[in-house]
């Protein structure tokens, strides 16, 4: 089984969107530790929990990518993606093109899901948050039924809602909770306005990436009866919604930047504006490849900014 084929199925370009929420959640936890006085912290466990949460996101994302490839291929949605990306301009899909057998795809999905479960079980054990098993099960089911099953919710316009919840609220706040719960003596109440704001930011930026994908595929999705939100709304209204999401995402970014690093944070947050504008401009001109590349870079930059805001002194 060629490594290049596996990397194609793993969709490496989607990993920043899955790893970023974990890093942002860790940044929020770090900020909480350094604003709470007289708190005993087990720093080795803090970093062990961080690595485990990154492992969950990494393996779960790859499992979901292979599951989506498999389900879309079996439904015929990816029938136009059987050739190399250099020829069509669209990422080649493994199931539709026959590069991997159904048996191999299922095996990879199960192995990646098992690795995610291992990391999740260890993270839950250290945090003593046993009810997180239910959230873990929900993540696995969400990854499969996005395009799998008889009634996949990704085919009925719920993709953006799911992405906001799983790549935003659950990923960021879940990481924040697990890391602090495992490494400190803090009780069950771990509410943080900063973590809530950061969760929403991460969710909205993930929605931006999904909307670019869905706008690129709006015609083929409609032809194959994949009723995404963009298919329901149409190009014009989807673009208006996209602009609104970008504006809300940046405004929330400014809020978190000010909370973490005051004036320095706000100035650094302005670095995101040219990238957001470029995503929108490329989208208007149907330059989807450039829009997706810029969106991925923006998420990486956002993650780097959260690290800077957490480490830099407040001015």
C-alpha positions as CSV (number, residue, x, y, z in Angstrom):
1,X,0.0,0.0,0.0
2,X,1.8,3.2,-1.2
3,X,2.4,5.8,1.4
4,X,1.4,8.5,-1.1
5,X,-2.0,6.9,-1.4
6,X,-2.5,6.8,2.4
7,X,-1.4,10.5,2.7
8,X,-3.9,11.4,0.0
9,X,-6.7,9.6,1.9
10,X,-5.6,11.2,5.2
11,X,-6.1,14.6,3.7
12,X,-3.2,16.2,5.5
13,X,-4.4,19.7,4.7
14,X,-7.3,19.2,7.0
15,X,-5.1,18.5,10.1
16,X,-4.5,22.1,11.0
17,X,-8.3,22.5,11.5
18,X,-8.4,19.5,13.9
19,X,-5.1,20.2,15.8
20,X,-5.6,23.9,16.2
21,X,-8.6,23.7,18.6
22,X,-6.6,21.5,20.9
23,X,-3.7,23.9,21.0
24,X,-6.1,26.8,21.5
25,X,-7.7,25.0,24.4
26,X,-4.3,24.3,26.0
27,X,-3.5,28.1,25.6
28,X,-6.7,28.9,27.5
29,X,-5.8,26.4,30.2
30,X,-2.3,27.9,30.5
31,X,-3.8,31.4,30.8
32,X,-6.1,30.2,33.6
33,X,-3.2,28.6,35.5
34,X,-1.3,31.9,35.5
35,X,-4.3,34.0,36.6
36,X,-5.3,31.7,39.4
37,X,-3.2,32.3,42.5
38,X,-1.9,29.7,45.0
39,X,-2.7,26.8,42.6
40,X,-0.7,23.6,42.7
41,X,-0.1,22.3,39.2
42,X,1.2,19.0,38.0
43,X,3.0,20.2,34.9
44,X,4.2,16.8,33.7
45,X,0.6,15.6,33.7
46,X,-0.4,18.9,32.0
47,X,1.8,18.1,29.0
48,X,0.9,14.4,29.0
49,X,-2.8,15.4,28.8
50,X,-2.0,17.9,26.0
51,X,-0.2,15.2,23.9
52,X,-3.2,12.8,24.5
53,X,-5.7,15.4,23.4
54,X,-3.6,16.1,20.2
55,X,-3.6,12.4,19.6
56,X,-7.4,12.2,19.8
57,X,-7.8,15.0,17.3
58,X,-5.1,13.7,15.0
59,X,-6.4,10.1,14.7
60,X,-10.1,11.0,14.8
61,X,-9.7,13.5,11.9
62,X,-7.9,10.9,9.8
63,X,-10.5,8.3,10.6
64,X,-13.3,10.8,9.6
65,X,-11.5,11.6,6.4
66,X,-11.2,8.0,5.3
67,X,-14.8,7.4,6.4
68,X,-16.0,10.3,4.3
69,X,-14.0,9.1,1.3
70,X,-15.5,5.6,1.7
71,X,-19.1,6.8,2.1
72,X,-19.1,9.4,-0.6
73,X,-17.4,6.9,-2.9
74,X,-20.1,4.2,-2.3
75,X,-22.9,6.8,-2.8
76,X,-21.4,8.0,-6.1
77,X,-20.9,11.5,-4.9
78,X,-17.2,11.4,-5.8
79,X,-17.7,9.9,-9.2
80,X,-16.0,13.0,-10.8
81,X,-12.9,12.5,-8.6
82,X,-11.4,9.4,-10.0
83,X,-8.5,11.1,-11.8
84,X,-5.4,12.8,-10.3
85,X,-5.8,16.3,-8.8
86,X,-3.4,17.7,-11.4
87,X,-5.9,16.8,-14.1
88,X,-9.2,17.8,-12.6
89,X,-8.2,20.5,-10.0
90,X,-10.1,18.5,-7.4
91,X,-8.6,16.1,-4.8
92,X,-8.7,12.5,-5.9
93,X,-10.7,10.1,-3.8
94,X,-9.5,6.6,-3.0
95,X,-12.8,4.7,-3.0
96,X,-14.2,6.3,-6.2
97,X,-11.0,5.8,-8.1
98,X,-10.4,2.3,-6.8
99,X,-7.0,3.0,-5.4
100,X,-7.9,1.2,-2.2
101,X,-10.3,-1.6,-1.7
102,X,-13.4,-1.4,0.5
103,X,-11.8,-3.8,2.9
104,X,-8.6,-1.7,3.2
105,X,-10.6,1.5,3.7
106,X,-12.6,-0.1,6.5
107,X,-9.5,-1.5,8.1
108,X,-7.8,2.0,8.1
109,X,-10.9,3.6,9.6
110,X,-11.0,1.1,12.4
111,X,-7.3,1.3,13.2
112,X,-7.4,5.2,13.3
113,X,-10.6,5.1,15.4
114,X,-9.0,2.6,17.8
115,X,-5.9,4.8,18.2
116,X,-8.2,7.8,18.9
117,X,-10.1,5.7,21.5
118,X,-6.8,4.7,23.2
119,X,-5.7,8.3,23.5
120,X,-9.2,9.3,24.7
121,X,-9.3,6.6,27.3
122,X,-6.0,7.6,28.7
123,X,-7.0,11.3,28.8
124,X,-10.2,10.5,30.5
125,X,-8.4,8.3,33.1
126,X,-6.0,11.1,34.1
127,X,-8.8,13.7,34.3
128,X,-11.2,11.3,36.1
129,X,-14.0,12.7,33.9
130,X,-15.7,9.4,33.0
131,X,-18.7,11.1,31.4
132,X,-16.4,12.1,28.6
133,X,-16.7,8.5,27.2
134,X,-20.2,9.6,26.0
135,X,-18.7,12.6,24.2
136,X,-16.1,10.4,22.7
137,X,-18.7,8.0,21.4
138,X,-20.6,11.0,20.0
139,X,-17.5,12.1,18.1
140,X,-17.0,8.7,16.6
141,X,-20.7,8.5,15.5
142,X,-20.5,12.1,14.1
143,X,-17.5,11.3,12.1
144,X,-19.1,8.2,10.5
145,X,-22.7,9.6,10.0
146,X,-21.4,12.9,8.4
147,X,-21.6,11.1,5.1
148,X,-22.2,7.5,6.1
149,X,-25.5,5.6,6.8
150,X,-28.8,5.9,5.0
151,X,-29.5,9.5,6.2
152,X,-26.1,11.3,6.6
153,X,-26.5,14.7,8.2
154,X,-23.8,16.2,5.9
155,X,-26.2,15.6,3.0
156,X,-29.0,17.6,4.7
157,X,-27.4,20.9,5.5
158,X,-26.1,20.2,9.0
159,X,-22.4,20.0,8.3
160,X,-21.6,23.6,9.4
161,X,-23.5,23.1,12.7
162,X,-21.6,19.9,13.4
163,X,-18.2,21.4,12.5
164,X,-18.9,24.4,14.8
165,X,-19.7,22.1,17.7
166,X,-17.0,19.5,17.2
167,X,-14.1,21.6,16.0
168,X,-15.1,24.5,18.3
169,X,-17.1,24.0,21.5
170,X,-16.2,20.3,22.1
171,X,-12.6,20.4,20.9
172,X,-11.5,23.6,22.6
173,X,-13.5,23.5,25.8
174,X,-13.1,19.7,26.1
175,X,-9.3,20.1,25.9
176,X,-9.4,23.0,28.4
177,X,-11.5,21.0,30.8
178,X,-9.4,17.8,30.5
179,X,-6.0,19.5,30.8
180,X,-7.0,21.5,33.9
181,X,-8.9,18.7,35.5
182,X,-6.0,16.3,35.2
183,X,-3.2,18.7,36.3
184,X,-4.8,20.8,39.1
185,X,-7.0,20.5,42.1
186,X,-9.7,22.6,40.6
187,X,-13.2,21.3,41.1
188,X,-15.9,20.4,38.5
189,X,-16.7,24.0,37.8
190,X,-14.2,25.1,35.1
191,X,-16.2,27.8,33.4
192,X,-14.2,30.4,31.5
193,X,-15.5,33.2,29.3
194,X,-12.1,33.1,27.5
195,X,-12.4,29.4,26.7
196,X,-16.0,29.9,25.5
197,X,-14.9,32.8,23.2
198,X,-12.0,30.7,21.9
199,X,-14.3,27.7,21.3
200,X,-16.6,29.8,19.2
201,X,-13.6,31.3,17.3
202,X,-12.2,27.9,16.5
203,X,-15.7,26.7,15.4
204,X,-16.2,29.6,13.1
205,X,-12.8,29.3,11.4
206,X,-13.6,25.6,10.8
207,X,-16.9,26.6,9.3
208,X,-15.0,28.9,7.0
209,X,-13.0,26.0,5.6
210,X,-16.1,23.8,5.2
211,X,-18.0,26.5,3.4
212,X,-15.2,27.0,0.9
213,X,-15.2,23.3,0.3
214,X,-19.0,23.2,-0.1
215,X,-19.1,26.3,-2.4
216,X,-16.5,24.6,-4.6
217,X,-18.7,21.5,-4.8
218,X,-22.1,23.3,-5.0
219,X,-22.9,22.2,-8.5
220,X,-21.7,18.6,-8.2
221,X,-23.3,18.2,-4.8
222,X,-26.6,19.4,-6.1
223,X,-26.4,17.0,-9.1
224,X,-25.7,14.0,-6.7
225,X,-28.5,15.2,-4.3
226,X,-26.1,16.1,-1.5
227,X,-28.1,19.0,0.0
228,X,-25.5,20.9,1.8
229,X,-26.3,24.3,3.4
230,X,-24.8,26.0,0.3
231,X,-27.0,24.0,-2.0
232,X,-30.0,25.0,0.0
233,X,-29.1,28.7,0.1
234,X,-27.6,29.1,-3.4
235,X,-24.3,30.9,-4.3
236,X,-25.3,34.5,-3.5
237,X,-26.9,33.9,-0.1
238,X,-24.1,31.4,0.9
239,X,-21.5,34.1,0.1
240,X,-23.4,36.6,2.3
241,X,-23.4,34.1,5.1
242,X,-19.7,33.4,4.5
243,X,-19.0,37.2,5.0
244,X,-21.0,37.2,8.2
245,X,-19.1,34.2,9.6
246,X,-15.7,35.9,8.8
247,X,-16.8,39.1,10.5
248,X,-18.1,37.3,13.6
249,X,-14.9,35.2,13.8
250,X,-12.6,38.2,13.6
251,X,-14.7,40.2,16.2
252,X,-14.5,37.2,18.7
253,X,-10.7,37.0,17.9
254,X,-10.3,40.6,19.0
255,X,-12.2,39.8,22.2
256,X,-9.9,36.9,23.1
257,X,-6.8,38.9,22.0
258,X,-7.7,41.7,24.3
259,X,-8.5,39.2,27.2
260,X,-5.1,37.6,26.8
261,X,-2.7,40.4,25.8
262,X,-4.7,43.7,25.7
263,X,-3.4,46.2,23.1
264,X,-0.6,43.9,21.9
265,X,-3.2,41.2,21.2
266,X,-5.5,43.5,19.3
267,X,-2.6,44.7,17.1
268,X,-1.6,41.1,16.4
269,X,-5.2,40.2,15.6
270,X,-5.1,42.7,12.7
271,X,-2.6,40.3,11.0
272,X,-5.5,38.0,10.2
273,X,-7.5,40.6,8.2
274,X,-5.5,40.4,4.9
275,X,-5.8,36.6,5.0
276,X,-9.6,36.7,5.6
277,X,-9.9,39.2,2.8
278,X,-7.9,37.0,0.5
279,X,-10.1,34.0,1.2
280,X,-13.2,36.0,0.3
281,X,-11.7,37.6,-2.8
282,X,-10.5,34.2,-4.1
283,X,-13.9,32.7,-3.4
284,X,-15.6,35.5,-5.4
285,X,-13.4,34.7,-8.3
286,X,-14.0,30.9,-7.9
287,X,-10.3,30.3,-7.1
288,X,-11.2,27.6,-4.6
289,X,-7.7,26.0,-4.4
290,X,-6.2,29.3,-3.3
291,X,-9.1,30.0,-0.9
292,X,-8.6,26.6,0.8
293,X,-4.8,27.1,1.0
294,X,-5.2,30.5,2.5
295,X,-7.9,29.3,5.0
296,X,-5.5,26.6,6.2
297,X,-2.7,29.2,6.6
298,X,-5.1,31.4,8.5
299,X,-5.9,28.7,11.0
300,X,-2.2,28.0,11.5
301,X,-1.6,31.7,12.0
302,X,-4.6,32.0,14.4
303,X,-3.1,29.1,16.5
304,X,0.3,30.8,16.5
305,X,-1.3,34.1,17.7
306,X,-3.0,32.3,20.6
307,X,0.4,31.0,21.7
308,X,1.9,34.4,21.4
309,X,-1.0,36.1,23.3
310,X,-0.7,33.5,26.0
311,X,3.1,34.0,26.4
312,X,3.5,37.7,25.8
313,X,3.0,40.1,28.7
314,X,-0.2,42.2,28.7
315,X,0.3,45.8,27.6
